[in-house]
């Protein structure tokens, strides 16, 4: 079988980022150039073809910025050879500026590659940096995302500065914690702030850091999170392609039953968003079987977003969208009984789904009551996904907007405190 030819690194990065053809990448690069104000730059498929050839030319600085931004890797990782002397006479600071300038221009810091100098940080740097990462992960469940997100990104910036100054196991510890930090920031971007474009950029950096740590399970989790982005947009092919990659990475490590079941749940949610509820329910059933059977591998410490109750919440939402209203009601009520007291964010989503069940069942008063409970929860712990559920219920209640219960819901949904809280986050 002939070996692949050309710049296989760039091609692999392009496909991993969801650009299935050279034309797709060319269009995305040209669009990004207009978005950030780079005038007069038009990138065609012929240029991308040259970059994926056996001898790719070194792109001009603006193209470097865009490639790093869209693909989340530095230029050398993308298969390009810098035009400086092979004896290393080009200053290191110039090289770093070229390969990291693109991501930095978008408010993010690129993940540096393997250090070339001796480590200057003590062995304790890894554990100290990871301790803050763990603290941020716990704070996610109680701290407002607008307050936590800047702190997480600042911590990731520190990790990027530490990485070239560490080696061996310390470097792996820093890289792992850095990947976790970028994963957390990407989760906030997507689920809390509803900024899928920012989430995509941040998750690419998380994946790059996981690669530096050589942690396939963390890579699997990051890629699965990336599948949510096209999945929620209704792009089934792109979502499934990322899920294939996520499962491939999971096979490379000792994946726990919980992680494998979560991958089923992610794919099920993507299928649900794309209108394939029968496939989604099959995947959820498989996830239930995987959790019931279990295996000997423990779940990673960072996987704190999934449990049997969370899987049941996935199931209840899919049953709702499939029109299986009695089953959805029973499932979601069971979730409330099983959900730990600390699950504040998810509780608002479950109340919202229960409200949607009652709205679809012709019970506006009960729907408004559950929507009110969701708003109570959101007043304590903001979660954009939970507020989306409430707004969907209100749209479903439009034919009954003159009823007293719906007007009361409007008073709460558009009250001063709720409106200011939503817009300030």
C-alpha positions in Angstrom: 0.0 0.0 0.0 1.6 3.4 -1.0 2.5 5.7 1.8 0.7 9.1 2.0 2.5 11.9 0.2 2.4 15.6 0.6 2.1 17.7 3.8 0.2 15.0 5.7 0.3 17.0 9.0 -1.6 19.9 7.5 -4.1 17.5 5.9 -4.7 15.7 9.2 -5.1 18.9 11.1 -7.6 20.2 8.5 -9.7 17.1 8.7 -9.5 17.0 12.5 -10.8 20.5 12.6 -13.8 19.6 10.5 -12.7 20.9 7.1 -13.3 17.8 4.9 -11.9 19.4 1.7 -9.3 21.8 0.7 -12.0 24.1 -0.5 -13.6 24.1 2.9 -10.4 25.3 4.5 -9.9 27.9 1.9 -13.4 29.3 2.4 -12.9 29.3 6.2 -9.6 31.1 6.0 -11.0 33.8 3.7 -14.0 34.2 6.0 -11.8 34.5 9.1 -9.6 37.1 7.3 -12.7 39.3 6.7 -13.9 38.8 10.2 -10.8 40.1 11.9 -10.2 42.9 9.4 -7.4 41.6 7.2 -8.1 43.4 3.9 -7.2 42.2 0.5 -6.5 38.7 1.5 -8.3 36.0 -0.5 -7.2 32.4 -0.1 -8.2 29.9 -2.8 -8.1 26.2 -3.0 -5.0 26.4 -5.2 -3.1 27.9 -2.2 -4.3 25.2 0.2 -3.2 22.6 -2.4 0.3 24.1 -2.4 0.4 24.0 1.4 -0.5 20.3 1.3 2.1 19.5 -1.3 5.4 17.7 -0.8 7.3 21.1 -0.5 4.8 23.5 1.1 5.9 27.2 0.9 6.2 29.1 4.2 2.9 31.1 4.4 2.9 34.9 4.8 2.4 36.2 8.3 -1.4 36.9 7.9 -1.9 33.4 6.6 0.1 32.0 9.5 -2.2 33.8 11.9 -5.3 32.4 10.3 -4.0 28.8 10.0 -2.9 28.8 13.7 -6.3 30.2 14.7 -8.4 27.8 12.8 -6.4 24.6 13.2 -5.1 25.2 16.8 -1.5 24.1 16.1 1.8 26.0 15.4 3.2 26.2 12.0 5.8 23.5 12.4 3.2 21.1 13.8 1.3 21.8 10.6 4.2 20.6 8.5 5.8 23.9 7.5 9.5 24.4 7.6 10.5 27.9 8.7 12.8 29.8 6.3 15.6 30.4 8.8 19.0 28.9 8.6 19.4 25.3 9.6 22.2 26.2 12.0 19.7 27.9 14.2 20.9 31.5 13.7 17.4 32.9 13.6 16.5 34.3 17.0 14.2 32.1 19.1 12.0 35.0 20.0 11.3 35.7 16.3 10.3 32.0 15.8 8.0 32.1 18.8 6.3 35.3 17.5 5.7 33.7 14.1 4.1 30.5 15.4 2.1 32.0 18.3 1.1 35.4 17.0 -2.1 34.1 15.4 -3.7 32.6 18.5 -2.5 35.5 20.7 -4.2 37.9 18.4 -7.5 36.2 19.2 -7.0 36.5 23.0 -5.6 33.0 23.5 -2.1 31.7 24.0 -0.8 29.0 21.8 0.5 25.8 23.4 4.3 25.7 23.0 5.9 22.5 21.7 8.7 20.5 23.3 11.2 22.6 25.2 14.6 22.8 23.6 16.4 24.2 26.7 17.1 22.6 30.1 14.2 22.8 32.6 14.4 25.9 34.8 11.3 25.1 37.0 11.4 22.9 40.0 9.6 19.5 40.1 7.0 21.1 42.3 5.8 23.4 39.5 3.7 20.7 38.0 1.8 19.8 41.1 1.4 23.4 42.1 0.0 24.3 38.7 -2.3 21.3 38.7 -3.7 22.2 42.1 -5.1 25.5 40.8 -6.6 23.6 37.8 -8.4 21.3 40.2 -9.7 24.2 42.2 -11.1 25.9 39.1 -12.8 22.7 38.1 -14.6 22.5 41.5 -15.5 26.2 41.4 -17.2 25.8 38.0 -20.2 24.3 39.7 -20.8 27.4 41.9 -19.0 30.5 40.5 -20.6 32.6 37.9 -19.0 31.8 34.5 -18.3 35.5 33.7 -16.1 35.6 36.9 -14.5 32.2 36.5 -13.7 32.3 32.8 -11.0 35.0 32.9 -9.3 33.3 35.8 -9.2 30.0 33.9 -7.7 31.6 30.8 -5.1 33.5 32.9 -4.1 30.3 34.5 -3.8 28.7 31.1 -1.6 31.5 30.0 0.7 30.7 33.0 0.7 27.1 31.9 1.9 28.0 28.4 4.7 30.0 30.0 5.7 27.1 32.3 5.6 24.4 29.7 8.9 25.3 27.9 10.6 25.6 31.3 9.8 22.1 32.4 10.8 18.6 31.4 10.0 14.9 32.0 7.2 14.1 34.3 6.9 17.7 35.5 6.2 18.8 31.9 3.6 16.0 31.4 1.9 17.2 34.6 1.8 20.8 33.5 0.6 19.8 30.0 -2.2 17.7 31.4 -3.4 20.4 33.7 -3.1 22.9 30.9 -5.4 20.7 28.7 -7.9 20.4 31.6 -7.9 24.2 32.0 -8.5 24.9 28.3 -11.2 22.2 28.3 -12.9 23.9 31.2 -12.7 27.3 29.4 -14.1 25.7 26.3 -17.0 24.2 28.3 -17.8 27.7 29.7 -17.6 29.2 26.2 -20.1 26.7 24.9 -22.5 25.7 27.7 -22.5 28.9 29.8 -21.8 31.7 27.4 -23.2 30.2 24.2 -20.1 31.2 22.1 -19.5 28.1 19.9 -16.8 29.9 17.8 -14.8 30.7 20.9 -15.3 27.2 22.3 -13.9 25.7 19.1 -10.8 27.8 19.3 -10.3 27.0 23.0 -10.9 23.3 22.6 -8.3 23.1 19.8 -5.8 24.5 22.3 -6.9 21.9 24.9 -6.4 19.1 22.3 -2.9 20.4 21.5 -2.0 20.5 25.2 -3.4 16.9 25.6 -1.1 15.9 22.8 1.9 17.4 24.6 0.8 15.3 27.6 0.2 12.2 25.4 -3.0 11.7 27.3 -5.4 9.8 24.9 -8.4 9.8 27.4 -8.2 13.5 27.9 -7.9 13.9 24.1 -11.0 11.7 23.7 -13.0 13.9 26.1 -11.9 17.1 24.3 -12.8 15.9 20.8 -16.2 14.7 22.1 -16.8 18.2 23.4 -15.9 19.5 20.0 -18.6 17.3 18.5 -21.2 19.2 20.4 -20.5 22.3 18.3 -21.6 20.9 14.9 -24.1 18.6 16.6 -26.0 21.5 18.1 -25.9 23.3 14.8 -27.5 20.3 13.0 -24.3 19.3 11.1 -24.6 15.5 11.7 -21.7 14.5 9.5 -19.2 16.8 11.2 -20.4 15.7 14.6 -20.1 12.0 13.8 -16.7 12.4 12.3 -15.5 13.9 15.6 -17.2 11.2 17.6 -15.3 8.6 15.5 -12.1 10.4 16.5 -13.1 10.6 20.1 -13.8 6.8 20.3 -10.5 6.1 18.6 -8.6 8.1 21.2 -10.6 6.3 24.0 -9.5 2.9 22.6 -5.8 4.0 23.0 -6.2 4.4 26.8 -7.8 2.5 29.6 -11.3 4.0 29.3 -13.7 3.6 32.2 -17.2 2.4 31.6 -18.3 5.9 32.7 -16.2 7.5 29.9 -17.5 5.1 27.3 -21.1 5.6 28.3 -20.6 9.4 28.2 -19.4 9.1 24.6 -22.6 7.3 23.8 -24.5 10.1 25.5 -22.7 12.8 23.6 -23.4 11.1 20.3 -27.0 10.6 21.4 -27.4 14.3 22.1 -25.9 15.2 18.7 -28.3 12.7 17.0 -31.2 14.2 18.9 -30.3 17.8 17.8 -30.2 16.5 14.2 -33.6 15.0 14.5 -32.6 11.3 14.8 -34.3 10.4 18.1 -34.6 6.7 17.4 -30.8 6.4 16.9 -30.3 8.6 20.0 -32.4 6.4 22.2 -30.5 3.3 21.0 -27.2 4.9 21.9 -28.6 5.8 25.4 -29.7 2.2 25.9 -26.2 1.1 25.0 -24.8 3.6 27.5 -27.1 2.2 30.2 -25.8 -1.3 29.5 -22.2 -0.1 29.6 -22.7 1.5 33.0 -24.6 -1.5 34.3 -21.8 -3.9 33.2 -18.9 -1.6 34.2 -15.2 -2.4 33.9 -12.1 -2.4 36.0 -10.8 1.0 34.9 -11.5 4.1 37.1 -12.7 7.3 35.7 -10.2 10.2 35.4 -10.4 12.8 38.1 -11.3 15.5 35.7 -14.5 13.7 34.5 -16.9 15.3 36.9 -19.7 16.2 34.5 -21.3 12.7 34.1 -23.2 10.2 36.2 -26.1 7.8 35.8 -28.4 10.7 36.7 -26.9 12.8 34.0 -27.4 10.0 31.5 -31.1 9.8 32.6 -31.4 13.5 32.0 -30.0 13.0 28.4 -32.6 10.3 28.0 -35.5 12.4 29.3 -34.7 15.2 26.9 -34.5 12.8 24.0 -37.8 11.2 25.0 -39.4 14.7 25.1 -38.1 15.6 21.7 -39.3 12.2 20.3 -42.8 13.0 21.6 -42.7 10.2 24.2 -44.2 12.5 26.9 -45.3 10.1 29.6 -41.9 8.3 29.5 -40.1 11.6 29.5 -42.0 12.8 32.5 -41.3 9.6 34.5 -37.6 9.7 33.5 -37.1 13.4 34.4 -38.9 13.1 37.8 -36.6 10.2 38.5 -33.6 12.4 37.7 -34.7 15.0 40.2 -35.0 12.2 42.9 -31.5 10.9 42.1 -29.6 14.1 41.5 -27.2 15.2 44.2 -27.8 18.5 45.9 -24.6 19.9 44.3 -26.1 19.6 40.7 -27.4 23.1 40.6 -26.8 23.8 36.9 -28.2 20.5 35.7 -31.3 20.9 37.9 -32.4 24.0 36.0 -32.2 22.0 32.8 -34.3 19.2 34.2 -36.9 21.6 35.5 -37.0 23.2 32.0 -37.5 19.9 30.3 -40.3 19.0 32.7 -41.9 22.3 31.9 -41.6 21.5 28.2 -43.3 18.1 28.8 -46.2 19.7 30.5 -46.5 22.4 27.8 -46.6 19.7 25.1 -49.2 17.8 27.2 -51.5 20.8 27.3 -50.9 21.6 31.0 -49.9 25.3 31.0 -50.1 25.8 34.7 -47.9 22.9 35.5 -45.5 24.0 32.7 -45.3 27.5 34.2 -44.7 26.0 37.7 -41.7 24.0 36.5 -40.4 26.9 34.5 -40.6 29.0 37.7 -38.6 26.4 39.5 -36.0 26.6 36.8 -35.8 30.3 37.2 -35.4 29.9 40.9 -32.4 27.7 40.3 -30.9 30.0 37.7 -31.1 32.9 40.2 -28.8 30.9 42.4 -26.5 29.5 39.7 -26.6 30.9 36.2 -26.5 28.4 33.3 -27.2 29.5 29.8 -28.4 26.0 28.8 -31.0 26.1 31.6 -32.2 29.6 30.5 -32.5 28.3 26.9 -34.8 25.6 28.1 -37.1 28.1 29.8 -37.2 30.3 26.7 -38.1 27.3 24.6 -41.0 26.6 27.0 -42.2 30.1 26.8 -42.2 29.9 23.0 -44.3 26.7 23.2 -46.8 28.5 25.4 -47.3 31.4 22.9 -50.9 30.2 22.1 -51.7 30.6 25.8 -50.0 33.9 26.4 -53.1 35.6 27.7 -53.6 33.1 30.5 -52.7 34.2 33.9 -50.0 31.6 34.6 -48.2 32.5 31.4 -48.3 36.2 32.2 -47.0 35.5 35.7 -44.1 33.6 34.0 -43.4 36.5 31.8 -43.2 38.8 34.8 -40.5 36.5 36.2 -38.8 35.8 32.9 -38.5 39.5 32.1 -38.2 40.9 35.6 -35.5 43.4 36.4 -33.3 41.0 38.3 -33.6 38.2 35.7 -33.1 40.4 32.7 -30.0 42.2 34.2 -28.6 38.9 35.4 -28.9 37.3 31.9 -27.5 40.3 30.0 -24.6 40.7 32.5 -23.3 37.2 32.0 
